[in-house]
Amino acid sequence: MNQDPFKEEQHLQNKLDEYHIQIPDFPRKRSRFERFIHILASPAKDPFEQTIATINGVMLLKVAPAVIMVVIGLLQILLL
């Protein structure tokens, strides 16, 4: 694989030699500010992903707020 396939094609070699590309020098290490912004901009993990994956989990998410409100209501009635 050390052979250059363009050596035999003189016309193609001349055309390739005409083009010179200047590659800009990009900094490889990010600054602290860029790393901080990257952390803020990264997507957050869904805390309910495993719960929603099952049918029981979906039902729990539908019923849990109502149960919690009933418990809070009973606590308020008993404490007053």
HELIX and SHEET records of a PDB file:
HELIX    1   1 GLN A   10  GLU A   18  1                                   9    
HELIX    2   2 ARG A   32  ALA A   41  1                                  10    
HELIX    3   3 GLU A   49  ILE A   52  1                                   4    
HELIX    4   4 ILE A   55  LEU A   79  1                                  25    
END                                                                             
